[in-house]
């Protein structure tokens, strides 16, 4: 009787907790949409002209497109996103620059590698394949979150090939230090990773149709909205941008999402390589970024000679969606200096 009674109480408590969480998430979602009603956003830009035939070093097909004319700006997205997350920046920059946006392996229109290797080493090779394909006489690379990790890893491995042609780097809500040093609950993650968390992630990365279907169904719910809101935005985000980020996250196949998450946890750049960066660097971060915290950006900018840091108050991890006008202004001014 005692065991059955406790089991029933536990089940009842779990059900009530789930219902309460769903109700809270739905209420937050509705409040965001009411508050955001009528807000004007800058114009977005659809896909540019695709460049066919790009393959990474291991043969993985990589999607990239371009729009505009002028010096080249490469835009590199983050975890569980794709090239469309730069929609406001593409629209803003295309009148003065050739804007190249790519999808990293396992994301968007790019392929999943046969090896299932989505480490930042391979992501840097994806970026290098796109740089080679467009072969610009001068260029700047701008990376968001995992795209910033990719950018710094690319610089560590390939930048010497482009001495005189590479004009600058931009890190948006990203970091040059290990992810666990800046993520929310990073201390706990550090104690659990690699053991036992790595094993759990490996199990989640197995291709299972049932798990994928559950991932997609969950992605339509109010709790999924709350997940996107908490991880990527500040206190009063535009509801449409949270919905957009939610769609990006849950349209990424679950195994690719998990492998990319593991790549971020394994990410490491030699601090000496940061001190050797010779081009101008701009570091942009939201003050309440929960994934690559402000303190990580401050440390990163301090490690890179002459790097500039801009903090957007009360903004989160997706500053280019949350405050696009401010990001566009700062990015535009920086690019003018780089290509002067």
N, C-alpha and C positions, 0 to 999 in steps of 0.2 A: 504493500500500500504506500509506504513512504517513498520508494523509488518511483512508483507511478505518479504519485502526487507531485514530486519535484520535477519529473519529466514534463508533466502537463503544465505546471507553472512556468517552466523554462520555455516551452513552446509558445504558451500564451504571451509571455513577455517579449519573445522574439517577434511574434506577429504584430503585437501592438507597437513595438519599436519600429518595425518596417513601415507600418501604416503611418505612424507619426512622421517618420523621415520623408515619406513620399508627400504627405500633406504639406510639410514645411517647404520642401523643394518646389512644389506646385505654387505655393503662395509667393515665394521669392520670385519665381519665373513670371507670374502674373503682375506682381508689383513692378518688376523691371520693365515689362512691356508697357504698362500704364505710364510710368515715368518717362520712358523713351519715346512715347508717341509724339509725332510731329517734329522730332529732331532731324536736322538736315545733316547729311554726311557728304564728304567730297566725292566727286565722280570716280567710279571704279573703271577698270579696263579689262575687257575680255582677253582671251589668249592672243598672243602674237603669232608670227610666222614660225611654224615648227622647223627645226633642223633635223633632218632624217639621218639615220645611220650612225648615231653616236653610241659607242660602246665603251664601257669602262675596261680597265686593264684585264679583268677576269672574264670579259665577254658580256657582262650584264648590259642590256639595252637601257640607255638613259635618255629621258625626254628633256628637251630644252626648246624654248622659243625665243624670238627676239622681236622688238618693236622699236621704232625711232631710229634716228641717225645721229652720229657724233661719237665722242669717246665712249668706251664700253663700261657699263656697270653690270656686274654679275650679282644676282640676288639669290641667296641660298636659304631655303626654309628650314624650319625646325622639326622636332619630333611630332609625328602624327599630323603633319600638315602637308602642303604641296605648294607649287609655284603660285597658286591663286591667292595665298595669304598676303602677297605683296601687291594686291590689286590697286590700292591707293597710291603707292609709291610708283608703280608702273605708269599710271595715268599722269602723275605729276612730272616724272622724269623724261618721258618719251619725247618731249618737244626739244630737248637739248642733248639727249644721250641715246646711244644704242643700249637698250635695256634687255639683258639676257636673263631669263628665269629658268631654273631647272628643277626637276624632281629627283631627289636622291633615291637610291635603290630601295625597293619595297614601299615606295610612296607614290601617290598620284599615278601618272602614266608610265613611270619607269618600271622595269622588271624586277622580280625577286631573284637574287643570285642563286644559281644551282647549289652553290656551297653553303647557302644560308648565312654567309658571313656578312654582317652589317656593321662591323666595327668602324670606328672613326678612321682607321687606316684605309679601309675600302671606300668610305665616303669621300675621303680626300682624293682618291683615285677617280671617283665619279666626277668630282669638280674639275680635276685636271683634264679629264677627257673632254669636258665641255669647253674649257679654256683653249685646249688644242684645236678643237673643231672650229671655233670662231676666230682664233689666232689674231687678237686685236693688237694694234700698235701701242695702245696705252689703255689701262683699265684699272678699276677699283673693284674690290670684292666686298660685299655686304652680307653678313650672315646673322640669322636670328637663332638664338637658343642652340640647338644641335647644329644648325647651320654655321653658327659662330665657332663651335668646336671643330667643325669640318674645315672652316676657313683657316684657323690657327694650325691645324694639323697639315693642311695643304701648304701653308707658308713654311712650316718646319721641314717639309720634304721637297717642295718644288719651287719655292720662290726664287732661288738662285738662278734658275733658268730664265727668269723674266726680269732680271736686274735692268733698271732703266725704263721698263715698260709698266711694271706694277707701280701705281701711283699712290695707293692708300688702301687701308682696311677699315671696315666699320663692323663693330660688334653690337648687336641689338639684343638686349636682355640675354646675354651670354656670359661666358667666363673663360679665363685662361687658367683657372685653378680647378682642382678636382670637384666634381659635381656635389659630392656629399658634404663639402665644406659650405655650400650655399643653399642647399635644399631644405625645405621645412622638415623637421624631424631628422635632419642629417645625422645627428649623433646616434639615433636609434638605427638608421639604415646602415651606418658604418659598423655597428655591432653585429648586424644580421647579414652583411654582405662581405665576402661571397657566400659564406655558409651561415644559414641554410637557404638564404633568399635566392642565390644563383640556381640552385636545384629546382626550386619552385618555378622560377622564370623559364627554365629549360622545359619543364613539363607543360607550361602554358603556351610555349612556342610550337608545340606539336600541331600539325595541320589536322584539325578535327572539325568536320562540317557542323556538328551539333554545337560545339563551342563557338564557332564563327556565327552561327545563326543567333545564339544567345547574345553575343556581343552586339550584333546589329539591332536586335530587338531592344536591348537595354539602352542603346544609343538614342532611341526615340523618346525616352522617358524624361520626366522632370528631374529625377536624381542625376541623370546624365548631364542635363543642363547645369545643375548645381556643381557637378564635378568640373565642367569646363569653366564655369564662372570662378570657382575657387582657385583653380590652378593657373588661370591665365589672365585674370583681370583684377582691378582694384575694387573699391567699395561701391561705386555707382556706375557700372559699365553700361554701354549701349546694348540693349537686349538683342538687337539684330546681329551684333558682332559676336555675342556669346553663342547665339544659335549657329552662326557661321562656323565658329571654332568647334562647337559640338559636332556639327556635320563632318568637319575635316577629321576629327579624332576618330569617330566611329565608322567612317568610310575607309579608314586604314585597316587592312586585314589584321586580325588579332595577332597572328604569329609575327607579322612584320612589326607591329607596334611593340610587342614584347622584346623582340630581338634588338630593336632600336633603343628601347629603354635600357636594356642591358649594356648596349654600346655606350650610352651616356654614363652609366655607373662605372664602366671600365675606362672612361676617357682620362687621358693624362697627356699633358704637353710638358716637355722639358722646360723648366723655368729659364734656363740659359738661352733657349731659342727665343723666348719673349724679349729678353734683354738685347737680343741681336736684331730686332726688327728696326729697319732703317727708314721705312716709309711712314707718313703720317697715319695715326690711328685715332678713330673716334669711337668712344664707348658710350652707348645709350642704355639707360636702365630705368625701370619704374621703381619708385621708392618702396612699394609693397610687393615687389616681385617675390613669389614664394618658391620658385624653381631655381633661379640663379640670382640669389639675393644681392641687394645693393652692396653689401660688404664684399662680395666676390668681385663685383665690377670695380670697386674701389681698389682692391688688392691687384686686380689685373692691370688697371690703368697705371698703378704705381710701379709695376714691374716692366712696363713698356716705355722706353725713353720718349718723352714728349707727348705721350698719349693724353687726349682730352676726354674728360668725363662730363656727361650731362645726365642729371637725374630729373625725372618727371614725377612730381609729387602726386601721391595718392593713385598712381598708376601701377598696373601689375606686369605680367610677363609678356603681354601682347601689346606693347606700346604703339606699334605701327597700325594696329586696329583701334586701340582705345583713344589715342590722341594723334591721328594721322597728320593733321595740319602742323602740329609742333614738330613731329618727326620729319615731315617733308621739308620744313623750313631749315632745320638743323642739318639734315642730310644734304639738301641743296647747297647750302653755304659751304659745307665741307668739300663737296665735289668741285665747286668752283675753284677753291684753293688748290685742290689736288691737280686739276687739269689746267691751271693757269700757265 
